[in-house]
Amino acid sequence: MRVTDPLVPAGATKAAETGPERRKLHGPGEADASGAADLPSRGDGGAWCAGPAPGAPANGAAPVSDAVADGGAAAVPDTATGDAVCGGGAVASAEARRRDAAGTDGAETRTAGDRSPVDRDGACAPRTAQATPVSASVPEEVAVVGLGYVGLPVAVALARTTRRMVGFDLAPARVSALLAGSDPNGEVPDGDLRAATMTLSADPADLAGASIYILTVPTPVDDLNRPDLSAVIAACETVGPYLTPNAIVVLESTVYPGVTEEICGPTLERASGLTAGRDFFLAYSPERINPGDRNHRLETVVKVVSAQTPEALDRVARLYGSVVTAGIHRASSIRVAEAAKVIENIQRDINIALMNELSMIFERLDIPTRDVLEAAGTKWNFLPFKPGLVGGHCIGIDPYYLAARAAQAGLNPDIILAGRRINDAMSRFVAERAARMMAAAGIDPGGARVGILGMTFKENVPDLRNSRVPEVVGALRGLGVAPMVHDALCCPRELRRIYGLEQSPLEAFADLDMLILAVPHGAYMADEPRLKAMVRPGGLLLDLKSALSPGGRPDGATFWSL
């Protein structure tokens, strides 16, 4: 892996260089001499700590199960087809199923580099179809812009099959961390990162010469929950000057329908002096990364692709098909692909909102929600969504994108926004429930020993962005409670910088009046007896995600879960 030396912060020491612009970092098995011991915060809420937080396992998060976070369900059978539909899976079109049932081949002619099983209409083949082996014959030079949860796995995977790969990120700290041979997000194993034949760079000049550019940048909302496309626009302005005839720009970020062609296209045209659809081509292939999930990865989830022209679509499908073993789904248009991505997360958000509202109803009726869902789940078509805090940079954000576009079209998306209101209110609901339980147990809020485990937006990831747990802390403080907090994976410096919270040592979580298990990291769940021992006799245990086994509930303590 090679790197263009990033902008080095004042006072930092550059590693030894072999030339004025580029230096060889390391090859497979070689040690890196530069290190990244005390990296500055990257500014987007991610953790750039040099090592795991206190209490974290040495090799990062424990493997996670198929169940996904934020109250969502794992991949579940579709009620009619049995195909996996959650977590980014795609299913074959009805026409494809009819051809399969009739015994018709239906597979299009593919080059050696296009492994994706697709039918003549571009629909993905059944998920059980076996893809051909990965081929390193894709005749493209690729640049990935943005090396976070989405971009880095894409860059590392495509580096195996393309002529040249450039991974670009504006954050020097990010490039330095990757240069040290480790992904701070924990998404790409160190061995895979070190073995990748690619150039890492913080210098836009290294973007020159690529035939395909893949943009994987954040798409947040502002303080008024309006779409913030500034990172997408900035990425287009960065790439534009380096576009050459016949180049393709692929956007992977979640957006509302129309962004790729109506915003990215004109921005790229102004920056390049070229014309979209004639000189260069637009494409959209939505990311389906689920942070912390070792089962649903880039290679194992069907990839949706779309482009302005059939020729550009063939190139994009061939590129992703060289690494995605699950298959390629060719959407009929860019706007279709954009809409498909945004509704994936809207569907989850609304279903979780329903579970949260049911949890509030059952709490009033003194009925355990977990038992209700377990009983209802015995029916074959009851979807296993769960209540919970909905945070992060996908489920809690994406609905606002389609809602904004709907408003532009003169429609009021009642259900979408109702789901957002319910989910946004859950932090206060949890805090108020905790306060009522303390009052019923005769516990004085001002002097109570309260501990909260888990501060990230979901289990087994270090990302603090848009986590709802700090809102629970704030609501409890407003009710006179001063809880201790701990997270097994996040960077304590980032926790302090973003939320102003100080992490307490895990050893301090003893003789607690109340323990709130907010984020069930694998490091916590590996030792449930220790969690039980944290709560004093007669204390309270709140398990927000119903993660504890019945045996993990302490004797003599009052237990509650969403």
C-alpha positions as CSV (number, residue, x, y, z in Angstrom):
1,M,0.0,0.0,0.0
2,R,1.4,3.4,-0.9
3,V,0.4,6.8,0.3
4,T,0.8,10.4,-0.6
5,D,2.0,12.2,2.5
6,P,-1.0,13.9,4.0
7,L,-1.0,17.4,5.5
8,V,0.9,16.8,8.7
9,P,-0.5,18.6,11.7
10,A,1.8,21.2,13.3
11,G,4.2,19.5,15.7
12,A,3.7,16.0,14.2
13,T,6.7,14.1,12.8
14,K,6.6,12.7,9.3
15,A,7.6,9.1,8.7
16,A,10.7,8.5,6.6
17,E,10.0,9.2,2.9
18,T,11.4,7.6,-0.1
19,G,10.7,10.6,-2.3
20,P,9.3,14.2,-2.1
21,E,5.7,13.2,-2.8
22,R,5.2,9.5,-2.3
23,R,6.5,6.9,0.1
24,K,6.0,3.1,0.4
25,L,4.2,2.4,3.6
26,H,4.5,-1.3,3.9
27,G,3.7,-4.5,2.2
28,P,2.0,-7.6,3.5
29,G,3.7,-8.7,6.7
30,E,6.0,-5.6,7.0
31,A,5.9,-3.5,10.1
32,D,5.1,0.2,9.8
33,A,7.5,2.6,11.5
34,S,5.4,5.7,11.6
35,G,2.6,4.8,14.1
36,A,-0.4,6.9,14.9
37,A,-0.3,7.1,18.6
38,D,-2.1,10.3,19.4
39,L,-4.1,11.3,16.4
40,P,-6.2,14.4,16.4
41,S,-10.0,14.0,16.3
42,R,-11.3,13.7,12.8
43,G,-14.1,16.1,13.2
44,D,-17.1,13.9,12.2
45,G,-17.7,12.2,15.5
46,G,-15.6,9.1,14.8
47,A,-13.1,7.7,17.2
48,W,-9.4,8.1,16.3
49,C,-8.0,6.7,19.6
50,A,-4.9,4.7,19.2
51,G,-6.3,1.7,20.9
52,P,-9.5,0.2,22.3
53,A,-11.2,2.0,25.1
54,P,-10.9,0.6,28.6
55,G,-12.8,-2.6,28.8
56,A,-12.7,-3.3,25.0
57,P,-11.4,-6.7,23.8
58,A,-7.9,-6.5,22.3
59,N,-9.0,-7.2,18.8
60,G,-12.0,-4.9,18.7
61,A,-15.6,-5.8,18.8
62,A,-16.8,-9.3,19.2
63,P,-18.5,-10.8,16.2
64,V,-22.1,-9.9,16.0
65,S,-25.1,-12.1,15.2
66,D,-27.5,-11.6,12.3
67,A,-29.6,-9.3,14.4
68,V,-28.8,-5.7,13.5
69,A,-28.8,-2.7,15.7
70,D,-31.1,0.3,16.5
71,G,-33.9,-2.0,17.2
72,G,-34.0,-3.4,13.7
73,A,-34.5,-7.0,12.6
74,A,-32.1,-9.4,11.1
75,A,-32.6,-10.6,7.6
76,V,-36.0,-12.1,7.7
77,P,-38.1,-14.2,5.3
78,D,-40.4,-12.2,3.0
79,T,-44.0,-13.2,3.9
80,A,-44.6,-14.3,0.3
81,T,-41.3,-15.5,-1.0
82,G,-39.0,-16.5,1.8
83,D,-36.2,-14.4,0.3
84,A,-34.2,-12.2,2.7
85,V,-35.4,-8.6,2.4
86,C,-33.8,-6.8,5.4
87,G,-30.3,-5.5,5.8
88,G,-29.8,-4.7,2.1
89,G,-30.8,-8.0,0.5
90,A,-32.4,-7.9,-2.9
91,V,-34.7,-10.6,-4.4
92,A,-35.2,-11.8,-7.9
93,S,-37.8,-10.1,-10.0
94,A,-41.1,-11.8,-10.7
95,E,-40.0,-12.3,-14.3
96,A,-36.8,-13.9,-13.2
97,R,-38.7,-16.3,-10.9
98,R,-41.0,-17.3,-13.8
99,R,-38.0,-18.0,-16.0
100,D,-36.4,-20.0,-13.2
101,A,-39.5,-22.0,-12.7
102,A,-39.7,-22.7,-16.4
103,G,-36.1,-23.8,-16.5
104,T,-35.0,-20.9,-18.7
105,D,-31.3,-19.9,-18.4
106,G,-31.9,-16.1,-18.4
107,A,-28.3,-15.3,-17.7
108,E,-26.7,-12.6,-19.8
109,T,-23.4,-12.9,-21.5
110,R,-20.7,-11.7,-19.1
111,T,-17.1,-10.8,-19.3
112,A,-14.5,-12.6,-17.2
113,G,-14.7,-9.7,-14.7
114,D,-18.5,-9.6,-14.4
115,R,-19.3,-12.3,-12.0
116,S,-22.8,-11.1,-11.1
117,P,-25.7,-13.5,-11.8
118,V,-28.2,-11.3,-13.6
119,D,-31.1,-12.0,-15.9
120,R,-31.8,-10.4,-19.3
121,D,-33.9,-7.6,-17.7
122,G,-31.1,-6.7,-15.2
123,A,-32.9,-8.2,-12.2
124,C,-30.7,-10.0,-9.7
125,A,-30.7,-13.8,-9.8
126,P,-31.9,-15.8,-6.8
127,R,-29.7,-15.4,-3.8
128,T,-28.8,-19.1,-3.9
129,A,-27.1,-18.7,-7.3
130,Q,-23.4,-19.4,-7.2
131,A,-21.2,-16.6,-8.5
132,T,-18.1,-17.4,-10.5
133,P,-14.7,-16.8,-8.9
134,V,-13.4,-13.3,-8.5
135,S,-11.5,-12.2,-11.6
136,A,-8.7,-9.5,-11.5
137,S,-9.4,-8.4,-15.1
138,V,-11.5,-5.3,-14.7
139,P,-9.9,-2.7,-17.1
140,E,-10.6,0.3,-14.9
141,E,-8.5,2.7,-12.7
142,V,-10.6,3.6,-9.7
143,A,-10.5,6.4,-7.2
144,V,-12.6,6.2,-4.0
145,V,-13.4,9.5,-2.4
146,G,-14.0,9.1,1.4
147,L,-12.5,6.3,3.4
148,G,-14.9,5.8,6.2
149,Y,-17.3,2.9,6.9
150,V,-18.4,2.7,3.3
151,G,-15.4,3.8,1.2
152,L,-12.6,1.9,2.8
153,P,-14.2,-1.6,2.3
154,V,-15.0,-0.6,-1.3
155,A,-11.4,0.5,-1.9
156,V,-9.8,-2.5,-0.3
157,A,-12.1,-4.9,-2.2
158,L,-11.7,-3.3,-5.6
159,A,-8.0,-3.0,-5.2
160,R,-7.9,-6.7,-5.8
161,T,-9.5,-6.6,-9.2
162,T,-8.7,-3.3,-10.8
163,R,-5.7,-1.9,-12.6
164,R,-5.1,0.8,-10.1
165,M,-6.8,1.9,-6.9
166,V,-6.5,5.3,-5.2
167,G,-8.2,5.8,-1.8
168,F,-8.6,9.5,-1.1
169,D,-9.7,11.3,2.1
170,L,-9.4,15.0,3.1
171,A,-8.8,14.1,6.7
172,P,-5.0,13.8,7.3
173,A,-5.7,11.9,10.6
174,R,-7.7,9.3,8.7
175,V,-5.0,8.8,6.1
176,S,-2.4,8.6,8.8
177,A,-4.4,6.0,10.7
178,L,-4.8,3.8,7.6
179,L,-1.1,4.4,6.8
180,A,-0.3,2.8,10.2
181,G,-2.0,-0.3,8.9
182,S,-5.2,-0.3,11.0
183,D,-8.8,0.8,10.4
184,P,-10.0,2.8,13.5
185,N,-13.6,1.9,12.6
186,G,-12.7,-1.8,12.7
187,E,-14.5,-2.6,9.5
188,V,-11.5,-3.8,7.5
189,P,-9.2,-6.4,9.1
190,D,-5.7,-5.2,9.5
191,G,-4.4,-8.0,7.3
192,D,-6.7,-7.1,4.5
193,L,-5.7,-3.4,4.7
194,R,-2.0,-4.2,4.8
195,A,-2.2,-6.5,1.8
196,A,-4.1,-4.1,-0.4
197,T,-2.3,-2.8,-3.4
198,M,-3.5,0.7,-3.4
199,T,-2.5,4.3,-3.0
200,L,-3.8,6.3,0.0
201,S,-3.8,10.0,-0.4
202,A,-4.9,13.3,1.1
203,D,-3.8,15.1,-2.1
204,P,-6.5,15.7,-4.7
205,A,-3.9,15.6,-7.4
206,D,-3.7,11.8,-7.0
207,L,-7.2,11.6,-8.3
208,A,-6.0,12.3,-11.8
209,G,-6.1,9.5,-14.3
210,A,-9.0,7.5,-12.9
211,S,-11.6,6.1,-15.2
212,I,-14.2,5.6,-12.5
213,Y,-14.7,7.8,-9.4
214,I,-16.7,6.4,-6.4
215,L,-18.0,9.0,-4.0
216,T,-18.7,7.7,-0.5
217,V,-19.2,10.8,1.7
218,P,-21.6,11.6,4.5
219,T,-25.1,12.9,3.9
220,P,-26.3,14.2,7.3
221,V,-29.1,16.7,8.1
222,D,-28.8,20.1,9.6
223,D,-30.2,21.4,12.9
224,L,-33.6,21.7,11.3
225,N,-33.5,18.1,9.9
226,R,-33.0,19.4,6.4
227,P,-30.7,17.4,4.0
228,D,-27.1,18.6,4.1
229,L,-25.5,17.8,0.8
230,S,-22.4,19.9,1.3
231,A,-20.1,16.9,1.5
232,V,-21.5,15.5,-1.8
233,I,-21.1,18.9,-3.5
234,A,-17.6,19.3,-2.2
235,A,-16.6,15.8,-3.4
236,C,-17.9,16.6,-6.9
237,E,-16.0,19.9,-6.9
238,T,-12.9,18.0,-5.9
239,V,-13.2,15.3,-8.5
240,G,-14.5,17.5,-11.4
241,P,-11.2,19.1,-12.4
242,Y,-9.7,15.6,-13.0
243,L,-12.5,14.2,-15.1
244,T,-11.5,13.0,-18.6
245,P,-13.7,11.9,-21.5
246,N,-15.6,8.6,-20.8
247,A,-15.0,8.8,-17.1
248,I,-17.8,7.6,-14.7
249,V,-18.7,9.2,-11.4
250,V,-20.6,6.8,-9.1
251,L,-22.3,8.1,-6.0
252,E,-22.9,5.7,-3.2
253,S,-24.1,8.1,-0.5
254,T,-27.8,7.9,0.6
255,V,-29.7,10.8,-1.0
256,Y,-33.2,11.6,-2.2
257,P,-34.2,10.8,-5.8
258,G,-32.7,13.3,-8.2
259,V,-29.5,14.3,-6.4
260,T,-27.2,12.4,-8.7
261,E,-28.5,14.0,-11.9
262,E,-29.8,17.3,-10.6
263,I,-27.0,18.3,-8.2
264,C,-24.0,16.1,-8.8
265,G,-24.2,16.4,-12.6
266,P,-24.3,20.2,-12.8
267,T,-21.6,20.5,-10.1
268,L,-19.3,18.1,-12.0
269,E,-20.0,19.9,-15.3
270,R,-19.0,23.3,-13.8
271,A,-15.8,21.9,-12.3
272,S,-14.8,20.0,-15.4
273,G,-16.0,21.9,-18.3
274,L,-17.4,18.6,-19.7
275,T,-21.0,17.5,-20.3
276,A,-22.7,14.8,-18.3
277,G,-24.2,12.0,-20.4
278,R,-21.9,12.9,-23.3
279,D,-18.3,13.5,-22.1
280,F,-18.6,11.7,-18.8
281,F,-21.3,9.7,-17.2
282,L,-23.2,9.5,-13.9
283,A,-24.0,6.4,-11.9
284,Y,-25.5,5.6,-8.6
285,S,-24.9,2.4,-6.5
286,P,-26.2,2.8,-3.0
287,E,-24.1,1.6,-0.1
288,R,-25.5,-1.2,2.1
289,I,-22.9,-1.3,4.8
290,N,-24.0,-2.3,8.3
291,P,-21.3,-1.2,10.7
292,G,-20.1,-4.0,13.0
293,D,-21.8,-6.7,11.0
294,R,-19.4,-9.4,9.9
295,N,-22.0,-11.4,8.0
296,H,-23.6,-8.7,5.7
297,R,-20.5,-7.3,4.0
298,L,-19.9,-5.6,0.6
299,E,-19.1,-8.9,-1.0
300,T,-22.1,-10.8,0.5
301,V,-25.0,-8.3,-0.2
302,V,-26.6,-7.9,-3.6
303,K,-25.4,-4.6,-5.2
304,V,-27.8,-2.3,-6.8
305,V,-26.3,-0.4,-9.8
306,S,-27.7,2.3,-12.1
307,A,-26.2,4.7,-14.7
308,Q,-27.1,7.2,-17.4
309,T,-26.4,4.9,-20.4
310,P,-26.4,1.2,-21.0
311,E,-22.7,1.3,-21.7
312,A,-21.9,3.0,-18.4
313,L,-24.2,0.6,-16.6
314,D,-22.3,-2.3,-18.1
315,R,-19.0,-0.9,-16.8
316,V,-20.3,-0.2,-13.3
317,A,-21.9,-3.7,-13.1
318,R,-18.7,-5.3,-14.2
319,L,-16.7,-3.3,-11.7
320,Y,-18.8,-4.2,-8.7
321,G,-19.4,-7.7,-10.0
322,S,-15.7,-8.4,-9.7
323,V,-16.0,-8.5,-5.9
324,V,-19.6,-8.9,-5.0
325,T,-20.4,-12.6,-4.8
326,A,-24.1,-12.1,-4.0
327,G,-25.1,-10.7,-7.4
328,I,-25.8,-7.4,-9.1
329,H,-29.2,-5.8,-9.5
330,R,-29.5,-3.4,-12.4
331,A,-32.0,-0.7,-11.5
332,S,-34.0,0.8,-14.4
333,S,-32.8,4.3,-13.7
334,I,-30.7,6.3,-11.3
335,R,-33.7,7.8,-9.6
336,V,-35.1,4.3,-9.0
337,A,-31.8,3.3,-7.3
338,E,-31.8,6.4,-5.2
339,A,-35.3,5.9,-4.1
340,A,-34.7,2.2,-3.3
341,K,-31.9,3.0,-1.0
342,V,-33.7,5.7,1.0
343,I,-36.8,3.5,1.6
344,E,-34.7,0.6,2.9
345,N,-34.0,2.6,6.0
346,I,-37.3,4.4,6.1
347,Q,-39.0,1.0,6.3
348,R,-36.9,0.0,9.2
349,D,-37.4,3.3,10.9
350,I,-41.2,3.1,10.7
351,N,-41.2,-0.5,11.9
352,I,-39.0,0.3,14.9
353,A,-41.3,3.3,15.6
354,L,-44.3,0.9,15.7
355,M,-42.4,-1.3,18.2
356,N,-41.5,1.7,20.3
357,E,-45.1,2.9,20.4
358,L,-46.2,-0.6,21.3
359,S,-43.6,-0.6,24.1
360,M,-45.0,2.6,25.5
361,I,-48.5,1.2,25.4
362,F,-47.5,-2.1,27.1
363,E,-45.6,-0.2,29.7
364,R,-48.7,1.6,30.7
365,L,-50.6,-1.7,30.8
366,D,-47.9,-3.4,32.8
367,I,-47.3,-6.0,30.2
368,P,-43.7,-7.0,29.3
369,T,-43.1,-6.1,25.7
370,R,-40.5,-8.7,25.2
371,D,-42.9,-11.5,26.1
372,V,-45.6,-10.0,23.8
373,L,-43.2,-10.0,20.8
374,E,-42.0,-13.5,21.6
375,A,-45.5,-14.8,21.5
376,A,-46.5,-12.8,18.4
377,G,-43.3,-14.0,16.7
378,T,-44.6,-17.5,16.6
379,K,-46.7,-16.6,13.6
380,W,-44.8,-17.1,10.3
381,N,-45.4,-13.6,8.9
382,F,-44.8,-11.5,12.1
383,L,-41.6,-9.5,11.4
384,P,-39.1,-9.6,14.3
385,F,-38.5,-5.8,14.7
386,K,-37.7,-4.7,18.3
387,P,-38.1,-1.4,20.2
388,G,-35.0,0.6,20.8
389,L,-33.1,3.9,20.5
390,V,-32.6,4.8,16.9
391,G,-29.4,6.7,16.2
392,G,-26.5,6.6,13.9
393,H,-26.0,8.1,10.4
394,C,-28.6,6.0,8.5
395,I,-31.9,5.0,10.0
396,G,-32.4,8.2,12.0
397,I,-31.3,10.5,9.1
398,D,-32.4,9.1,5.8
399,P,-36.2,9.5,6.3
400,Y,-35.7,13.3,6.4
401,Y,-34.2,13.1,2.9
402,L,-37.3,11.6,1.3
403,A,-39.6,13.8,3.5
404,A,-37.8,16.9,2.2
405,R,-38.2,15.8,-1.4
406,A,-41.8,14.9,-0.9
407,A,-42.4,18.3,0.5
408,Q,-40.9,19.9,-2.6
409,A,-43.4,17.8,-4.6
410,G,-46.3,19.2,-2.5
411,L,-46.8,16.1,-0.4
412,N,-46.8,15.8,3.4
413,P,-45.3,12.4,4.4
414,D,-47.3,11.8,7.5
415,I,-46.2,8.3,8.3
416,I,-42.5,8.9,7.7
417,L,-42.4,11.9,10.0
418,A,-44.7,10.3,12.6
419,G,-42.2,7.5,12.9
420,R,-39.4,10.0,13.3
421,R,-41.2,11.8,16.1
422,I,-41.8,8.6,18.0
423,N,-38.2,7.4,17.7
424,D,-36.8,10.8,18.6
425,A,-38.9,10.8,21.8
426,M,-37.6,7.5,23.1
427,S,-34.6,8.9,25.0
428,R,-36.9,11.0,27.2
429,F,-39.3,8.1,27.6
430,V,-36.5,5.9,28.9
431,A,-35.3,8.6,31.3
432,E,-38.7,9.2,32.7
433,R,-39.4,5.5,33.1
434,A,-36.1,5.2,35.0
435,A,-37.1,8.1,37.3
436,R,-40.5,6.5,38.0
437,M,-38.9,3.2,38.9
438,M,-36.5,5.0,41.2
439,A,-39.3,6.8,42.9
440,A,-41.3,3.5,43.3
441,A,-38.2,1.9,44.9
442,G,-37.7,4.8,47.3
443,I,-34.3,5.8,45.7
444,D,-33.3,9.4,46.0
445,P,-32.3,10.6,42.5
446,G,-29.8,13.1,43.9
447,G,-27.8,10.6,45.8
448,A,-28.4,7.5,43.6
449,R,-25.5,5.5,42.1
450,V,-26.5,5.1,38.5
451,G,-24.4,3.6,35.7
452,I,-25.0,3.5,32.0
453,L,-23.2,0.9,29.8
454,G,-22.7,1.7,26.1
455,M,-22.6,5.2,24.5
456,T,-22.2,4.4,20.8
457,F,-25.1,4.4,18.4
458,K,-25.2,0.6,18.2
459,E,-23.4,-2.4,19.6
460,N,-19.9,-3.5,18.5
461,V,-18.9,-0.3,16.8
462,P,-16.9,2.7,18.2
463,D,-19.0,5.3,16.4
464,L,-20.6,8.0,18.6
465,R,-22.2,9.9,15.8
466,N,-25.9,10.7,16.4
467,S,-26.1,8.3,19.3
468,R,-29.3,8.6,21.4
469,V,-27.7,7.4,24.6
470,P,-26.2,10.8,25.5
471,E,-29.8,12.1,25.3
472,V,-30.8,9.7,28.0
473,V,-27.9,11.0,30.1
474,G,-29.1,14.6,29.6
475,A,-32.7,13.7,30.4
476,L,-31.7,11.9,33.6
477,R,-29.5,14.9,34.6
478,G,-32.6,17.1,34.1
479,L,-34.4,14.9,36.5
480,G,-31.7,15.2,39.2
481,V,-29.8,12.0,38.4
482,A,-26.0,12.1,37.8
483,P,-25.1,8.8,36.0
484,M,-21.7,7.4,35.4
485,V,-21.1,6.3,31.8
486,H,-18.8,3.7,30.2
487,D,-18.4,2.4,26.7
488,A,-16.2,-0.6,25.8
489,L,-15.3,0.6,22.3
490,C,-15.6,4.3,21.9
491,C,-12.7,6.8,22.3
492,P,-13.0,8.6,25.6
493,R,-11.6,11.7,24.1
494,E,-14.3,11.7,21.4
495,L,-16.9,11.1,24.1
496,R,-15.7,14.2,25.9
497,R,-15.3,16.3,22.8
498,I,-18.7,15.6,21.3
499,Y,-20.9,15.2,24.3
500,G,-18.9,16.6,27.2
501,L,-19.1,13.3,29.0
502,E,-16.3,11.7,31.1
503,Q,-16.0,8.0,31.0
504,S,-15.8,6.2,34.3
505,P,-13.8,3.1,34.8
506,L,-15.7,-0.1,34.7
507,E,-14.5,-1.0,38.2
508,A,-16.6,1.9,39.5
509,F,-19.8,0.1,38.4
510,A,-20.4,-1.6,41.7
511,D,-23.2,-1.4,44.3
512,L,-25.3,0.5,41.8
513,D,-28.9,1.6,42.6
514,M,-29.6,1.4,38.9
515,L,-27.8,0.0,35.9
516,I,-28.9,0.8,32.4
517,L,-27.6,-1.5,29.7
518,A,-28.0,0.8,26.8
519,V,-25.7,-0.7,24.2
520,P,-25.0,-4.4,24.6
521,H,-21.4,-4.6,23.2
522,G,-20.0,-8.1,22.9
523,A,-17.4,-7.1,25.6
524,Y,-20.3,-6.7,28.1
525,M,-22.4,-9.6,27.0
526,A,-19.5,-12.0,27.2
527,D,-19.7,-11.7,31.1
528,E,-23.3,-11.4,32.1
529,P,-22.6,-12.5,35.7
530,R,-20.4,-9.4,36.0
531,L,-23.3,-7.2,34.9
532,K,-25.6,-8.9,37.5
533,A,-23.0,-8.2,40.2
534,M,-23.0,-4.5,39.5
535,V,-26.5,-4.0,40.9
536,R,-27.0,-4.0,44.7
537,P,-29.8,-6.1,46.2
538,G,-33.1,-4.2,45.7
539,G,-31.6,-2.2,42.9
540,L,-32.9,-1.6,39.3
541,L,-31.7,-3.0,36.0
542,L,-32.9,-1.5,32.7
543,D,-32.0,-3.6,29.6
544,L,-33.0,-1.3,26.7
545,K,-32.5,-3.8,24.0
546,S,-33.6,-7.0,25.8
547,A,-30.2,-8.4,25.4
548,L,-29.8,-10.2,28.7
549,S,-30.8,-13.8,29.0
550,P,-33.3,-14.5,31.8
551,G,-30.4,-15.9,33.8
552,G,-28.5,-12.6,33.4
553,R,-31.1,-10.7,35.5
554,P,-29.9,-10.2,39.1
555,D,-31.9,-11.8,41.9
556,G,-33.6,-9.4,44.2
557,A,-33.5,-6.5,41.6
558,T,-36.3,-5.0,39.6
559,F,-35.9,-5.6,35.9
560,W,-37.3,-3.7,32.9
561,S,-36.7,-3.6,29.2
562,L,-38.2,-1.8,26.3
